[in-house]
Structures are given as C-alpha cells and as structure tokens.
Amino acid sequence: MASLPLPGFIINRLRAAWRLPAVQALSLQVLAALVLWLLLLLWGYVKPSAPASIGIAVLMQGAIAALLARWRKLAVWWWIIQFVFPLSLFLAVTLQLPPIVYLIAFLMLFVLYWHTFRTQVPYYPSTFAVWDAVAQLLPADRAVRVVDIGSGLGGFVLNLASRRPDSEIMGVELAPLPWLVSWLRAHMSKSRGRFIRADYAALDFSQYDAVFAYLSPAAMSALWDKAQTEMRPGSLLLSNEFMIEHHAADLVIQTEQMRTPLYAWYI
C-alpha cells in the first residue's frame, strides 16, 4: 500500500486535530481575540476620549468566544468554559497568586479530568431521580450484571448496589481521583458495588445485562457501535441525557424530578 503524500498526511492530521473540541475551543479564543481587537480599534475611532476598560474587554472576549462556541455547536459546557477562561486569566494576573496555587490547581484538575481531552467526556454526575428510573427498568425476578461506564464518584453504583444486593453492580472510571473516591466510598460503606480504573472501551459489554452511560454527544456514536457489536440480545443500553443520532430510543423517560431524560435501547 502506497504511503500518503506528505501534504495529504499533514492535512489529514490537521483535520483530525480540528475535530477535537478542545482544539476548536482554543482556536475560537484566538479568533475572539482578533474580533475584540477590531472592535476596540473601531471604538477608539468612535470614542477616542473614552477608551474601554480592561475589565470590559475581558468580558467581551469571553462573550465573543462563547458565542463562537455556540455557533460551532460545541457542547454547552464549552460555552461556559469559553466565557470564564479570559476572566480566569485576568483574575490570576491581577491577584498575583503564588506559583504553588497554580500547581495545586493543575494537579487537581489533571487527576479529575485525566483523559477528557482524548475521550471528550467531562465529569458530570447523574441524579437520584435517574438512578431510580434505571432501577425500575431492570428485571426484578433475577440477578443482573450492570456496569456504569464513566462512574465518576460512584453515586449510581453505590445506590443501585444497595437496592439490588442479589446483583453485580460495577463502575468503570478512567480518571484517578474520581476512581479513588468511589473506591474509598465503597470500602468504607462495605458496599457490594465494585469499582475498577479502566477505559470502558476495553470492556467486553457481552458480560453485562445493562450498560449505563452518562458521557457526551461526542462519544455516543462509538458507544452505539460497541453496544451493537458486543451486547447480548435482550440486554439494555441506557444513556442519561444524550441520545444516539439516527437511532431512536425504545424508551424515553423523564419525570418531574429528572432534569435530563433517560434513553433506553433494547439490543
């Protein structure tokens, strides 16, 4: 097989990088800075005696970046990040915090979000109302094996394990800090819930009767392909908030207590 010409290889690598939301977000911040610079130049011509303050400029930078993220149809949390990022930098410079503060903040974010740049799945916890809806969907006449992929701090697994002592409930989490917290919670409460630190992509879904996910829109297509390939007939794929494009759910559950819908597919 002939190797790809160098320019084509570079173009394909750039396209792959551009598909990453973090790369798009950074690029949009740069574009927002250029737009802000043009606006400030225009303001200087219109109101030369009343230059815009630094604080106003920082807020405008964040607002423009957030609007650009919305235009690019990035997930809602990216809009928030885009708006807050310039303000955070401004406050960091203004407050003149000691370097150790930045190191501690970096390490905390690193162990919390770990591979979010690659997986595009941020930490975001589900709610008790969703756990209750999942529990009611599971067969009550037999033991089941359930896995929560991206289990975070372990609330869903611990709750379901207490409801279903006859069943095996497992959480899979890649980020070190959430996994450690969930493991300690299970150990201290003597829960039957089990937690492993791993990438759910390496799991064999055929081992489970139900797979519960609270991921992100970017991960849903790959999740569907994995479920179709590995899950047994009659097993249940559950997704909190995020649907799978082009594949209508068999059930959509949303009560007054649930802030997000629960989607269910019978494989």
SVG drawing of the C-alpha trace seen along z (x, -y; Angstrom):
<svg xmlns="http://www.w3.org/2000/svg" viewBox="-43 -63 49 78">
<polyline fill="none" stroke="black" stroke-width="0.4" points="0.0,0.0 1.5,-3.3 2.2,-5.8 0.2,-9.0 2.0,-12.0 3.3,-14.4 1.0,-17.3 -2.0,-15.0 -0.8,-13.4 -0.5,-16.8 -3.9,-17.9 -5.5,-14.7 -3.7,-15.2 -4.9,-18.8 -8.5,-17.7 -8.3,-15.0 -7.0,-17.6 -9.7,-20.1 -12.4,-17.6 -11.3,-17.7 -13.5,-20.2 -10.5,-21.4 -8.6,-22.4 -11.7,-24.2 -12.2,-26.0 -8.6,-27.2 -8.9,-28.3 -12.1,-30.2 -10.5,-32.0 -7.8,-33.2 -10.5,-34.3 -12.4,-36.0 -9.3,-38.0 -8.9,-39.1 -12.6,-40.2 -12.2,-42.0 -9.1,-43.8 -11.0,-45.0 -13.9,-46.2 -11.6,-48.1 -9.9,-49.7 -13.4,-50.8 -14.3,-52.1 -11.1,-54.1 -12.1,-55.9 -15.6,-56.5 -14.8,-57.4 -11.2,-58.4 -11.7,-60.2 -13.3,-57.2 -11.2,-54.0 -12.7,-50.7 -11.6,-49.4 -9.6,-46.2 -12.5,-44.6 -15.0,-45.3 -12.5,-44.0 -12.1,-40.7 -15.9,-40.2 -16.3,-41.0 -13.6,-38.4 -15.4,-35.8 -18.8,-36.7 -17.5,-36.6 -15.7,-33.2 -18.9,-31.8 -21.0,-32.9 -18.4,-31.4 -18.6,-28.1 -22.4,-28.1 -22.0,-28.9 -19.7,-25.8 -22.3,-23.8 -19.9,-22.8 -21.4,-21.3 -23.0,-23.7 -20.2,-23.4 -17.8,-24.7 -19.8,-27.9 -19.3,-28.3 -15.6,-27.5 -15.1,-29.9 -16.7,-32.7 -14.9,-32.0 -11.4,-31.4 -10.4,-35.0 -11.9,-36.2 -9.9,-33.5 -6.6,-34.6 -7.4,-38.2 -8.0,-37.4 -4.9,-35.2 -2.7,-38.0 -4.5,-40.7 -4.4,-38.7 -0.7,-37.7 -1.2,-34.4 2.0,-32.4 3.1,-29.7 2.2,-26.8 -1.5,-27.7 -1.4,-27.2 0.5,-23.9 -2.1,-22.6 -5.0,-23.6 -3.3,-22.0 -2.7,-18.7 -6.3,-18.6 -7.8,-19.2 -5.3,-16.7 -6.3,-13.8 -10.0,-14.8 -10.3,-15.1 -7.3,-13.0 -8.1,-11.8 -11.0,-14.2 -9.1,-15.8 -9.0,-12.4 -12.3,-10.9 -14.3,-14.2 -16.2,-13.0 -16.1,-15.5 -17.1,-14.7 -20.7,-15.4 -22.8,-13.5 -26.2,-11.9 -29.0,-12.4 -31.0,-10.2 -34.1,-10.5 -32.2,-9.0 -30.8,-6.2 -34.4,-5.4 -35.6,-5.3 -32.8,-2.9 -33.6,-0.6 -37.2,-0.3 -36.2,0.7 -34.0,3.7 -35.5,7.2 -36.7,7.8 -37.1,11.6 -33.4,12.4 -29.9,11.2 -28.3,8.9 -24.9,7.6 -24.8,3.8 -21.9,1.6 -21.7,-2.2 -19.2,-3.4 -17.6,-6.6 -18.8,-6.1 -17.4,-9.4 -17.6,-9.5 -19.7,-6.3 -23.1,-7.5 -25.1,-5.5 -23.2,-2.2 -23.4,-2.5 -27.1,-3.4 -28.0,-0.5 -25.8,2.0 -27.8,1.2 -31.1,1.7 -30.0,4.9 -27.8,7.0 -28.5,10.0 -26.8,8.4 -23.3,7.4 -23.0,3.7 -19.7,2.3 -18.4,-1.2 -15.6,-1.9 -13.7,-5.2 -10.5,-6.3 -9.7,-9.5 -7.6,-8.6 -9.2,-11.0 -12.9,-10.1 -12.0,-6.4 -10.1,-6.6 -13.0,-8.5 -15.6,-5.9 -13.4,-3.0 -13.0,-4.5 -16.7,-5.2 -17.5,-1.6 -14.8,-0.3 -15.9,-2.5 -19.6,-1.7 -18.9,2.0 -20.9,1.8 -21.2,4.7 -20.6,2.2 -17.2,2.6 -15.0,0.0 -12.2,0.5 -10.0,-2.1 -10.0,-1.4 -11.1,-2.7 -14.6,-1.4 -13.6,-0.9 -11.5,2.1 -14.6,3.8 -16.5,6.7 -20.1,5.5 -21.3,9.1 -20.6,9.7 -23.4,7.3 -27.2,7.3 -27.3,3.5 -24.8,0.7 -25.4,-2.7 -23.7,-5.8 -23.6,-9.5 -21.0,-10.5 -21.2,-13.3 -22.6,-13.7 -19.1,-13.1 -18.9,-9.6 -22.4,-8.3 -21.7,-7.1 -18.8,-4.9 -20.8,-3.7 -23.6,-2.5 -21.2,-0.7 -19.6,1.1 -23.0,2.0 -24.2,3.4 -21.1,5.5 -20.8,6.8 -24.0,6.7 -26.2,9.8 -29.8,9.9 -32.2,8.7 -29.6,6.6 -30.2,2.9 -28.2,-0.1 -29.0,-3.2 -27.9,-6.8 -28.6,-9.8 -29.3,-13.0 -27.6,-12.1 -29.4,-10.3 -27.7,-8.4 -28.0,-10.1 -30.0,-8.2 -31.1,-5.6 -34.3,-6.3 -34.6,-5.1 -37.0,-2.3 -37.9,-4.2 -37.5,-7.8 -38.1,-8.5 -38.4,-12.0 -40.3,-12.7 -40.8,-16.0 -37.9,-15.1 -35.5,-14.4 -33.7,-17.4 -32.5,-15.3 -34.1,-12.4 -33.1,-8.8 -32.8,-7.0 -33.1,-3.2 -32.3,-0.8 -33.1,2.9 -30.4,4.7"/>
</svg>
